[in-house]
């Protein structure tokens, strides 16, 4: 027998006594199983792809004016990576990601990732208000907002203008070394209330420069206040009146609950602007 040319017996040859009805049932169940497998794997693939972070999470957007400057001379458009002390709120429903500082145009560009259901009740646009302040009481205007989303999270990349960051003084390292983390960890896990008496006097007395804080508020809460109004679809805030309303001693004391608040520092990491190079 020539086994090289043997292709195997067909089902009709192997099971000659099967009826046509039995064969149809057999084929039907087989294709049903194929269909179920395809649906399961398709569903898994959809969940994986729809749960991925969009490109907006990493992108450097900045304002229209900043992008024009970067496109004209990308080699001179220096960008630094900034870092928050803590990048998310207590339950992880809001996270601060990929903060960039463009020194030439004095802009900070950052991404806020938030749980749509928990934070904004399904809203993506006009869901949150982002306010950047410094330790001197100054407020910085929002010059650009872009949004995106996946199945669970909303993403807002927000740009702030007129931020003159002192990269030498405003360092993440200066902040972290000035805090007695060793004693705090020892107290938390070992019950030791005594300080390790670390010599941090140099860090404590060193001028760390101006510090910056990003605060996130509910859009619906802010827009109802007297110091906020919408003009051509853009929310404008009277920051002087806003500050006055947050002061407990003011006559018009009308506080707004902060969803989350994060201090931002430079970690002196340089980034090139490949996106703007041809």
SETOR-131344 format. One record per residue (C-alpha): residue in one letter; chain; y, z, x; residue number from 0. Coordinates in steps of 0.05 Angstrom, whole numbers, plus 5000, padded with zeros to 4 digits. Layout:
@lovo: A tipa: A y: Y z: Z x: X vexro: NUM $
...
END
This chain:
@lovo: X tipa: A y: 5000 z: 5000 x: 5000 vexro: 0 $
@lovo: X tipa: A y: 5068 z: 4981 x: 5026 vexro: 1 $
@lovo: X tipa: A y: 5110 z: 5046 x: 5022 vexro: 2 $
@lovo: X tipa: A y: 5171 z: 5012 x: 5054 vexro: 3 $
@lovo: X tipa: A y: 5182 z: 4972 x: 4990 vexro: 4 $
@lovo: X tipa: A y: 5165 z: 5028 x: 4942 vexro: 5 $
@lovo: X tipa: A y: 5226 z: 5048 x: 4900 vexro: 6 $
@lovo: X tipa: A y: 5191 z: 5098 x: 4855 vexro: 7 $
@lovo: X tipa: A y: 5166 z: 5094 x: 4785 vexro: 8 $
@lovo: X tipa: A y: 5213 z: 5088 x: 4726 vexro: 9 $
@lovo: X tipa: A y: 5213 z: 5141 x: 4672 vexro: 10 $
@lovo: X tipa: A y: 5177 z: 5092 x: 4626 vexro: 11 $
@lovo: X tipa: A y: 5121 z: 5085 x: 4677 vexro: 12 $
@lovo: X tipa: A y: 5117 z: 5160 x: 4690 vexro: 13 $
@lovo: X tipa: A y: 5119 z: 5181 x: 4617 vexro: 14 $
@lovo: X tipa: A y: 5092 z: 5122 x: 4577 vexro: 15 $
@lovo: X tipa: A y: 5076 z: 5164 x: 4515 vexro: 16 $
@lovo: X tipa: A y: 5147 z: 5192 x: 4504 vexro: 17 $
@lovo: X tipa: A y: 5179 z: 5168 x: 4439 vexro: 18 $
@lovo: X tipa: A y: 5248 z: 5135 x: 4438 vexro: 19 $
@lovo: X tipa: A y: 5277 z: 5196 x: 4401 vexro: 20 $
@lovo: X tipa: A y: 5253 z: 5243 x: 4455 vexro: 21 $
@lovo: X tipa: A y: 5285 z: 5199 x: 4508 vexro: 22 $
@lovo: X tipa: A y: 5351 z: 5197 x: 4470 vexro: 23 $
@lovo: X tipa: A y: 5353 z: 5273 x: 4464 vexro: 24 $
@lovo: X tipa: A y: 5337 z: 5279 x: 4537 vexro: 25 $
@lovo: X tipa: A y: 5393 z: 5232 x: 4557 vexro: 26 $
@lovo: X tipa: A y: 5442 z: 5266 x: 4509 vexro: 27 $
@lovo: X tipa: A y: 5431 z: 5335 x: 4539 vexro: 28 $
@lovo: X tipa: A y: 5436 z: 5306 x: 4609 vexro: 29 $
@lovo: X tipa: A y: 5505 z: 5275 x: 4595 vexro: 30 $
@lovo: X tipa: A y: 5528 z: 5338 x: 4559 vexro: 31 $
@lovo: X tipa: A y: 5512 z: 5378 x: 4622 vexro: 32 $
@lovo: X tipa: A y: 5549 z: 5326 x: 4664 vexro: 33 $
@lovo: X tipa: A y: 5609 z: 5332 x: 4617 vexro: 34 $
@lovo: X tipa: A y: 5610 z: 5408 x: 4619 vexro: 35 $
@lovo: X tipa: A y: 5606 z: 5408 x: 4695 vexro: 36 $
@lovo: X tipa: A y: 5664 z: 5359 x: 4699 vexro: 37 $
@lovo: X tipa: A y: 5706 z: 5402 x: 4652 vexro: 38 $
@lovo: X tipa: A y: 5691 z: 5465 x: 4691 vexro: 39 $
@lovo: X tipa: A y: 5708 z: 5435 x: 4758 vexro: 40 $
@lovo: X tipa: A y: 5769 z: 5400 x: 4730 vexro: 41 $
@lovo: X tipa: A y: 5793 z: 5466 x: 4701 vexro: 42 $
@lovo: X tipa: A y: 5784 z: 5501 x: 4768 vexro: 43 $
@lovo: X tipa: A y: 5821 z: 5446 x: 4804 vexro: 44 $
@lovo: X tipa: A y: 5878 z: 5448 x: 4753 vexro: 45 $
@lovo: X tipa: A y: 5886 z: 5524 x: 4761 vexro: 46 $
@lovo: X tipa: A y: 5887 z: 5518 x: 4837 vexro: 47 $
@lovo: X tipa: A y: 5938 z: 5462 x: 4838 vexro: 48 $
@lovo: X tipa: A y: 5983 z: 5491 x: 4784 vexro: 49 $
@lovo: X tipa: A y: 5984 z: 5559 x: 4819 vexro: 50 $
@lovo: X tipa: A y: 6010 z: 5532 x: 4885 vexro: 51 $
@lovo: X tipa: A y: 6081 z: 5548 x: 4906 vexro: 52 $
@lovo: X tipa: A y: 6127 z: 5487 x: 4898 vexro: 53 $
@lovo: X tipa: A y: 6165 z: 5457 x: 4957 vexro: 54 $
@lovo: X tipa: A y: 6228 z: 5493 x: 4933 vexro: 55 $
@lovo: X tipa: A y: 6200 z: 5558 x: 4963 vexro: 56 $
@lovo: X tipa: A y: 6209 z: 5532 x: 5035 vexro: 57 $
@lovo: X tipa: A y: 6263 z: 5479 x: 5026 vexro: 58 $
@lovo: X tipa: A y: 6332 z: 5487 x: 5057 vexro: 59 $
@lovo: X tipa: A y: 6379 z: 5466 x: 5000 vexro: 60 $
@lovo: X tipa: A y: 6449 z: 5495 x: 5011 vexro: 61 $
@lovo: X tipa: A y: 6509 z: 5464 x: 4977 vexro: 62 $
@lovo: X tipa: A y: 6525 z: 5390 x: 4969 vexro: 63 $
@lovo: X tipa: A y: 6581 z: 5397 x: 5021 vexro: 64 $
@lovo: X tipa: A y: 6534 z: 5431 x: 5071 vexro: 65 $
@lovo: X tipa: A y: 6482 z: 5377 x: 5063 vexro: 66 $
@lovo: X tipa: A y: 6534 z: 5323 x: 5077 vexro: 67 $
@lovo: X tipa: A y: 6554 z: 5358 x: 5141 vexro: 68 $
@lovo: X tipa: A y: 6481 z: 5367 x: 5162 vexro: 69 $
@lovo: X tipa: A y: 6466 z: 5293 x: 5149 vexro: 70 $
@lovo: X tipa: A y: 6525 z: 5270 x: 5191 vexro: 71 $
@lovo: X tipa: A y: 6509 z: 5314 x: 5251 vexro: 72 $
@lovo: X tipa: A y: 6441 z: 5349 x: 5243 vexro: 73 $
@lovo: X tipa: A y: 6437 z: 5370 x: 5316 vexro: 74 $
@lovo: X tipa: A y: 6499 z: 5414 x: 5309 vexro: 75 $
@lovo: X tipa: A y: 6477 z: 5443 x: 5242 vexro: 76 $
@lovo: X tipa: A y: 6447 z: 5509 x: 5265 vexro: 77 $
@lovo: X tipa: A y: 6405 z: 5550 x: 5217 vexro: 78 $
@lovo: X tipa: A y: 6377 z: 5620 x: 5226 vexro: 79 $
@lovo: X tipa: A y: 6322 z: 5655 x: 5188 vexro: 80 $
@lovo: X tipa: A y: 6342 z: 5720 x: 5155 vexro: 81 $
@lovo: X tipa: A y: 6296 z: 5776 x: 5132 vexro: 82 $
@lovo: X tipa: A y: 6300 z: 5829 x: 5077 vexro: 83 $
@lovo: X tipa: A y: 6280 z: 5900 x: 5092 vexro: 84 $
@lovo: X tipa: A y: 6231 z: 5896 x: 5033 vexro: 85 $
@lovo: X tipa: A y: 6216 z: 5828 x: 5004 vexro: 86 $
@lovo: X tipa: A y: 6193 z: 5848 x: 4934 vexro: 87 $
@lovo: X tipa: A y: 6206 z: 5900 x: 4880 vexro: 88 $
@lovo: X tipa: A y: 6158 z: 5958 x: 4865 vexro: 89 $
@lovo: X tipa: A y: 6109 z: 5917 x: 4824 vexro: 90 $
@lovo: X tipa: A y: 6115 z: 5850 x: 4859 vexro: 91 $
@lovo: X tipa: A y: 6145 z: 5815 x: 4798 vexro: 92 $
@lovo: X tipa: A y: 6205 z: 5792 x: 4839 vexro: 93 $
@lovo: X tipa: A y: 6201 z: 5769 x: 4911 vexro: 94 $
@lovo: X tipa: A y: 6254 z: 5745 x: 4960 vexro: 95 $
@lovo: X tipa: A y: 6229 z: 5687 x: 5003 vexro: 96 $
@lovo: X tipa: A y: 6253 z: 5643 x: 5061 vexro: 97 $
@lovo: X tipa: A y: 6325 z: 5664 x: 5072 vexro: 98 $
@lovo: X tipa: A y: 6367 z: 5616 x: 5114 vexro: 99 $
@lovo: X tipa: A y: 6436 z: 5623 x: 5144 vexro: 100 $
@lovo: X tipa: A y: 6476 z: 5561 x: 5162 vexro: 101 $
@lovo: X tipa: A y: 6526 z: 5584 x: 5214 vexro: 102 $
@lovo: X tipa: A y: 6569 z: 5521 x: 5213 vexro: 103 $
@lovo: X tipa: A y: 6584 z: 5524 x: 5138 vexro: 104 $
@lovo: X tipa: A y: 6578 z: 5600 x: 5128 vexro: 105 $
@lovo: X tipa: A y: 6525 z: 5595 x: 5074 vexro: 106 $
@lovo: X tipa: A y: 6463 z: 5636 x: 5058 vexro: 107 $
@lovo: X tipa: A y: 6407 z: 5600 x: 5022 vexro: 108 $
@lovo: X tipa: A y: 6348 z: 5639 x: 4994 vexro: 109 $
@lovo: X tipa: A y: 6290 z: 5633 x: 4944 vexro: 110 $
@lovo: X tipa: A y: 6276 z: 5684 x: 4889 vexro: 111 $
@lovo: X tipa: A y: 6204 z: 5681 x: 4862 vexro: 112 $
@lovo: X tipa: A y: 6195 z: 5718 x: 4796 vexro: 113 $
@lovo: X tipa: A y: 6141 z: 5729 x: 4744 vexro: 114 $
@lovo: X tipa: A y: 6164 z: 5688 x: 4684 vexro: 115 $
@lovo: X tipa: A y: 6129 z: 5729 x: 4631 vexro: 116 $
@lovo: X tipa: A y: 6146 z: 5798 x: 4658 vexro: 117 $
@lovo: X tipa: A y: 6218 z: 5785 x: 4681 vexro: 118 $
@lovo: X tipa: A y: 6249 z: 5731 x: 4638 vexro: 119 $
@lovo: X tipa: A y: 6203 z: 5726 x: 4577 vexro: 120 $
@lovo: X tipa: A y: 6185 z: 5654 x: 4593 vexro: 121 $
@lovo: X tipa: A y: 6254 z: 5630 x: 4611 vexro: 122 $
@lovo: X tipa: A y: 6266 z: 5592 x: 4676 vexro: 123 $
@lovo: X tipa: A y: 6338 z: 5568 x: 4673 vexro: 124 $
@lovo: X tipa: A y: 6392 z: 5619 x: 4655 vexro: 125 $
@lovo: X tipa: A y: 6340 z: 5673 x: 4666 vexro: 126 $
@lovo: X tipa: A y: 6370 z: 5714 x: 4723 vexro: 127 $
@lovo: X tipa: A y: 6437 z: 5727 x: 4756 vexro: 128 $
@lovo: X tipa: A y: 6441 z: 5733 x: 4831 vexro: 129 $
@lovo: X tipa: A y: 6497 z: 5773 x: 4863 vexro: 130 $
@lovo: X tipa: A y: 6508 z: 5779 x: 4938 vexro: 131 $
@lovo: X tipa: A y: 6552 z: 5835 x: 4964 vexro: 132 $
@lovo: X tipa: A y: 6567 z: 5867 x: 5031 vexro: 133 $
@lovo: X tipa: A y: 6578 z: 5937 x: 5056 vexro: 134 $
@lovo: X tipa: A y: 6654 z: 5926 x: 5053 vexro: 135 $
@lovo: X tipa: A y: 6652 z: 5914 x: 4978 vexro: 136 $
@lovo: X tipa: A y: 6660 z: 5838 x: 4981 vexro: 137 $
@lovo: X tipa: A y: 6625 z: 5790 x: 4934 vexro: 138 $
@lovo: X tipa: A y: 6602 z: 5720 x: 4952 vexro: 139 $
@lovo: X tipa: A y: 6604 z: 5661 x: 4903 vexro: 140 $
@lovo: X tipa: A y: 6542 z: 5622 x: 4883 vexro: 141 $
@lovo: X tipa: A y: 6552 z: 5549 x: 4902 vexro: 142 $
@lovo: X tipa: A y: 6484 z: 5521 x: 4883 vexro: 143 $
@lovo: X tipa: A y: 6422 z: 5539 x: 4843 vexro: 144 $
@lovo: X tipa: A y: 6358 z: 5498 x: 4838 vexro: 145 $
@lovo: X tipa: A y: 6297 z: 5519 x: 4798 vexro: 146 $
@lovo: X tipa: A y: 6223 z: 5503 x: 4793 vexro: 147 $
@lovo: X tipa: A y: 6160 z: 5536 x: 4766 vexro: 148 $
@lovo: X tipa: A y: 6085 z: 5537 x: 4763 vexro: 149 $
@lovo: X tipa: A y: 6039 z: 5569 x: 4711 vexro: 150 $
@lovo: X tipa: A y: 6059 z: 5640 x: 4728 vexro: 151 $
@lovo: X tipa: A y: 6122 z: 5642 x: 4770 vexro: 152 $
@lovo: X tipa: A y: 6193 z: 5616 x: 4767 vexro: 153 $
@lovo: X tipa: A y: 6230 z: 5597 x: 4831 vexro: 154 $
@lovo: X tipa: A y: 6305 z: 5596 x: 4841 vexro: 155 $
@lovo: X tipa: A y: 6336 z: 5573 x: 4906 vexro: 156 $
@lovo: X tipa: A y: 6406 z: 5602 x: 4908 vexro: 157 $
@lovo: X tipa: A y: 6462 z: 5587 x: 4958 vexro: 158 $
@lovo: X tipa: A y: 6521 z: 5633 x: 4972 vexro: 159 $
@lovo: X tipa: A y: 6586 z: 5612 x: 5006 vexro: 160 $
@lovo: X tipa: A y: 6637 z: 5644 x: 5054 vexro: 161 $
@lovo: X tipa: A y: 6585 z: 5689 x: 5088 vexro: 162 $
@lovo: X tipa: A y: 6606 z: 5701 x: 5161 vexro: 163 $
@lovo: X tipa: A y: 6545 z: 5735 x: 5191 vexro: 164 $
@lovo: X tipa: A y: 6551 z: 5770 x: 5258 vexro: 165 $
@lovo: X tipa: A y: 6483 z: 5752 x: 5288 vexro: 166 $
@lovo: X tipa: A y: 6490 z: 5800 x: 5346 vexro: 167 $
@lovo: X tipa: A y: 6505 z: 5862 x: 5305 vexro: 168 $
@lovo: X tipa: A y: 6469 z: 5847 x: 5240 vexro: 169 $
@lovo: X tipa: A y: 6398 z: 5849 x: 5265 vexro: 170 $
@lovo: X tipa: A y: 6334 z: 5869 x: 5229 vexro: 171 $
@lovo: X tipa: A y: 6311 z: 5903 x: 5293 vexro: 172 $
@lovo: X tipa: A y: 6372 z: 5948 x: 5296 vexro: 173 $
@lovo: X tipa: A y: 6357 z: 5974 x: 5226 vexro: 174 $
@lovo: X tipa: A y: 6283 z: 5986 x: 5234 vexro: 175 $
@lovo: X tipa: A y: 6289 z: 6022 x: 5301 vexro: 176 $
@lovo: X tipa: A y: 6343 z: 6069 x: 5276 vexro: 177 $
@lovo: X tipa: A y: 6295 z: 6097 x: 5224 vexro: 178 $
@lovo: X tipa: A y: 6243 z: 6150 x: 5242 vexro: 179 $
@lovo: X tipa: A y: 6184 z: 6111 x: 5213 vexro: 180 $
@lovo: X tipa: A y: 6133 z: 6152 x: 5254 vexro: 181 $
@lovo: X tipa: A y: 6154 z: 6218 x: 5222 vexro: 182 $
@lovo: X tipa: A y: 6155 z: 6187 x: 5153 vexro: 183 $
@lovo: X tipa: A y: 6085 z: 6158 x: 5160 vexro: 184 $
@lovo: X tipa: A y: 6059 z: 6223 x: 5190 vexro: 185 $
@lovo: X tipa: A y: 6088 z: 6262 x: 5131 vexro: 186 $
@lovo: X tipa: A y: 6059 z: 6214 x: 5079 vexro: 187 $
@lovo: X tipa: A y: 5988 z: 6211 x: 5106 vexro: 188 $
@lovo: X tipa: A y: 5979 z: 6276 x: 5146 vexro: 189 $
@lovo: X tipa: A y: 6025 z: 6324 x: 5109 vexro: 190 $
@lovo: X tipa: A y: 6066 z: 6338 x: 5171 vexro: 191 $
@lovo: X tipa: A y: 6138 z: 6354 x: 5153 vexro: 192 $
@lovo: X tipa: A y: 6162 z: 6361 x: 5224 vexro: 193 $
@lovo: X tipa: A y: 6202 z: 6306 x: 5256 vexro: 194 $
@lovo: X tipa: A y: 6176 z: 6273 x: 5319 vexro: 195 $
@lovo: X tipa: A y: 6246 z: 6281 x: 5348 vexro: 196 $
@lovo: X tipa: A y: 6250 z: 6209 x: 5369 vexro: 197 $
@lovo: X tipa: A y: 6310 z: 6192 x: 5411 vexro: 198 $
@lovo: X tipa: A y: 6346 z: 6144 x: 5364 vexro: 199 $
@lovo: X tipa: A y: 6417 z: 6167 x: 5378 vexro: 200 $
@lovo: X tipa: A y: 6436 z: 6100 x: 5409 vexro: 201 $
@lovo: X tipa: A y: 6412 z: 6062 x: 5348 vexro: 202 $
@lovo: X tipa: A y: 6446 z: 6111 x: 5299 vexro: 203 $
@lovo: X tipa: A y: 6514 z: 6106 x: 5334 vexro: 204 $
@lovo: X tipa: A y: 6511 z: 6031 x: 5347 vexro: 205 $
@lovo: X tipa: A y: 6555 z: 5987 x: 5304 vexro: 206 $
@lovo: X tipa: A y: 6507 z: 5945 x: 5264 vexro: 207 $
@lovo: X tipa: A y: 6562 z: 5905 x: 5232 vexro: 208 $
@lovo: X tipa: A y: 6568 z: 5886 x: 5159 vexro: 209 $
@lovo: X tipa: A y: 6504 z: 5891 x: 5118 vexro: 210 $
@lovo: X tipa: A y: 6489 z: 5846 x: 5059 vexro: 211 $
@lovo: X tipa: A y: 6452 z: 5861 x: 4994 vexro: 212 $
@lovo: X tipa: A y: 6423 z: 5814 x: 4942 vexro: 213 $
@lovo: X tipa: A y: 6419 z: 5843 x: 4872 vexro: 214 $
@lovo: X tipa: A y: 6383 z: 5810 x: 4814 vexro: 215 $
@lovo: X tipa: A y: 6403 z: 5821 x: 4741 vexro: 216 $
@lovo: X tipa: A y: 6382 z: 5795 x: 4673 vexro: 217 $
@lovo: X tipa: A y: 6424 z: 5735 x: 4652 vexro: 218 $
@lovo: X tipa: A y: 6422 z: 5757 x: 4579 vexro: 219 $
@lovo: X tipa: A y: 6449 z: 5826 x: 4597 vexro: 220 $
@lovo: X tipa: A y: 6505 z: 5800 x: 4641 vexro: 221 $
@lovo: X tipa: A y: 6529 z: 5744 x: 4595 vexro: 222 $
@lovo: X tipa: A y: 6543 z: 5792 x: 4538 vexro: 223 $
@lovo: X tipa: A y: 6594 z: 5831 x: 4579 vexro: 224 $
@lovo: X tipa: A y: 6670 z: 5821 x: 4578 vexro: 225 $
@lovo: X tipa: A y: 6673 z: 5806 x: 4653 vexro: 226 $
@lovo: X tipa: A y: 6625 z: 5746 x: 4647 vexro: 227 $
@lovo: X tipa: A y: 6636 z: 5678 x: 4614 vexro: 228 $
@lovo: X tipa: A y: 6603 z: 5610 x: 4614 vexro: 229 $
@lovo: X tipa: A y: 6645 z: 5549 x: 4632 vexro: 230 $
@lovo: X tipa: A y: 6613 z: 5480 x: 4632 vexro: 231 $
@lovo: X tipa: A y: 6545 z: 5511 x: 4634 vexro: 232 $
@lovo: X tipa: A y: 6561 z: 5555 x: 4694 vexro: 233 $
@lovo: X tipa: A y: 6563 z: 5630 x: 4690 vexro: 234 $
@lovo: X tipa: A y: 6627 z: 5659 x: 4720 vexro: 235 $
@lovo: X tipa: A y: 6635 z: 5733 x: 4735 vexro: 236 $
@lovo: X tipa: A y: 6698 z: 5773 x: 4746 vexro: 237 $
@lovo: X tipa: A y: 6670 z: 5814 x: 4804 vexro: 238 $
@lovo: X tipa: A y: 6729 z: 5862 x: 4805 vexro: 239 $
@lovo: X tipa: A y: 6717 z: 5879 x: 4732 vexro: 240 $
@lovo: X tipa: A y: 6642 z: 5881 x: 4745 vexro: 241 $
@lovo: X tipa: A y: 6650 z: 5932 x: 4801 vexro: 242 $
@lovo: X tipa: A y: 6697 z: 5974 x: 4757 vexro: 243 $
@lovo: X tipa: A y: 6646 z: 5975 x: 4700 vexro: 244 $
@lovo: X tipa: A y: 6592 z: 6001 x: 4747 vexro: 245 $
@lovo: X tipa: A y: 6634 z: 6060 x: 4768 vexro: 246 $
@lovo: X tipa: A y: 6616 z: 6124 x: 4730 vexro: 247 $
@lovo: X tipa: A y: 6688 z: 6149 x: 4735 vexro: 248 $
@lovo: X tipa: A y: 6719 z: 6087 x: 4705 vexro: 249 $
@lovo: X tipa: A y: 6745 z: 6085 x: 4634 vexro: 250 $
@lovo: X tipa: A y: 6705 z: 6021 x: 4620 vexro: 251 $
@lovo: X tipa: A y: 6640 z: 6048 x: 4648 vexro: 252 $
@lovo: X tipa: A y: 6588 z: 5998 x: 4625 vexro: 253 $
@lovo: X tipa: A y: 6530 z: 5995 x: 4675 vexro: 254 $
@lovo: X tipa: A y: 6478 z: 5940 x: 4681 vexro: 255 $
@lovo: X tipa: A y: 6407 z: 5956 x: 4703 vexro: 256 $
@lovo: X tipa: A y: 6388 z: 5921 x: 4767 vexro: 257 $
@lovo: X tipa: A y: 6321 z: 5886 x: 4765 vexro: 258 $
@lovo: X tipa: A y: 6315 z: 5890 x: 4841 vexro: 259 $
@lovo: X tipa: A y: 6360 z: 5897 x: 4902 vexro: 260 $
@lovo: X tipa: A y: 6346 z: 5878 x: 4975 vexro: 261 $
@lovo: X tipa: A y: 6384 z: 5887 x: 5040 vexro: 262 $
@lovo: X tipa: A y: 6385 z: 5825 x: 5083 vexro: 263 $
@lovo: X tipa: A y: 6387 z: 5822 x: 5159 vexro: 264 $
@lovo: X tipa: A y: 6381 z: 5770 x: 5214 vexro: 265 $
@lovo: X tipa: A y: 6318 z: 5767 x: 5256 vexro: 266 $
@lovo: X tipa: A y: 6352 z: 5717 x: 5302 vexro: 267 $
@lovo: X tipa: A y: 6301 z: 5661 x: 5290 vexro: 268 $
@lovo: X tipa: A y: 6329 z: 5591 x: 5300 vexro: 269 $
@lovo: X tipa: A y: 6309 z: 5533 x: 5255 vexro: 270 $
@lovo: X tipa: A y: 6322 z: 5460 x: 5266 vexro: 271 $
@lovo: X tipa: A y: 6342 z: 5416 x: 5207 vexro: 272 $
@lovo: X tipa: A y: 6288 z: 5364 x: 5208 vexro: 273 $
@lovo: X tipa: A y: 6299 z: 5350 x: 5134 vexro: 274 $
@lovo: X tipa: A y: 6367 z: 5319 x: 5149 vexro: 275 $
@lovo: X tipa: A y: 6345 z: 5276 x: 5208 vexro: 276 $
@lovo: X tipa: A y: 6327 z: 5203 x: 5197 vexro: 277 $
END
